[in-house]
Amino acid sequence: MKLTHSLEQSLDDKKVSLAEFQELIVRLLNYTVLSRHESATEQILYDRFVRVEELINEYLAIAHIRLHHDHHFQYIRLFPPGSEIPGIQEPDDSQYSGSLRQRLNQSEVALVLILRLQYDKSLREGKIDDMGFALESLESLSIAMKNMLRRPLPKKLTDRKRLFQRLRQLRLIQFRQDEEFESGETWVKIHPMIVSFVNEDALDVLIEKTTDESLDDVKDSQLDKTNESRKLQSVTASDAE
């Protein structure tokens, strides 16, 4: 095929074989994410990607698949046609519901939102390490879930571990392989790519909802105090009579 032959010629200039290029493409399409600091395998693949980035972009562009490459934190994420890359590009007009889209359940969505909020908090407080990670305890994430979303982390240990393993698969967090997630002293590292995974609109809606609920709680509290005060005044007046 002319296309394959042309690709092989371009790859020869980059000192990358067609098989190595295919391996990289398959990895990206299967996982949709590649982080150099995740493992030795991903380090090799990332370094290979850097050498053929232009060719990868041209190849994926045929299917309208967009790619976000963070050079500073050294990670890559694929975005399907019609999707939005937070803070980078506007979504296309086309509609797409293919396998590249990450289908998250409610627990996963909730934790992802909290991870983004906690990451922003660490960023404001200057608690980000040299690789861009934010360190959070299981206890702080659990408290944030209850305060912001009025829901706890899964009570069953197996469900809780599955939840965190799923987000690690998406390269949104890192944690020790032997972590059991049994106590609040468990620690996870939030990957900087959480910023490109959750857009600002989703955060604004969550913050606005939480603020409104907090105001309602204050109003209800003040109303209860007012009613109690009136009852007390009524009782006092009756006693005086």
HELIX and SHEET records of a PDB file:
HELIX    1   1 LYS A    2  LYS A   14  1                                  13    
HELIX    2   2 LEU A   18  TYR A   31  1                                  14    
HELIX    3   3 ALA A   40  ARG A   51  1                                  12    
HELIX    4   4 GLU A   53  ALA A   61  1                                   9    
HELIX    5   5 GLN A  106  ARG A  124  1                                  19    
HELIX    6   6 LEU A  138  LEU A  149  1                                  12    
HELIX    7   7 LEU A  157  GLN A  169  1                                  13    
HELIX    8   8 ILE A  194  PHE A  197  1                                   4    
HELIX    9   9 GLU A  200  ALA A  240  1                                  41    
SHEET    1   A 3 VAL A  33  SER A  35  0                                        
SHEET    2   A 3 TYR A  75  PHE A  79 -1                                        
SHEET    3   A 3 ARG A  66  ASP A  70 -1                                        
SHEET    1   B 3 ALA A 134  SER A 137  0                                        
SHEET    2   B 3 TRP A 187  ILE A 190 -1                                        
SHEET    3   B 3 ILE A 173  GLN A 174 -1                                        
END                                                                             
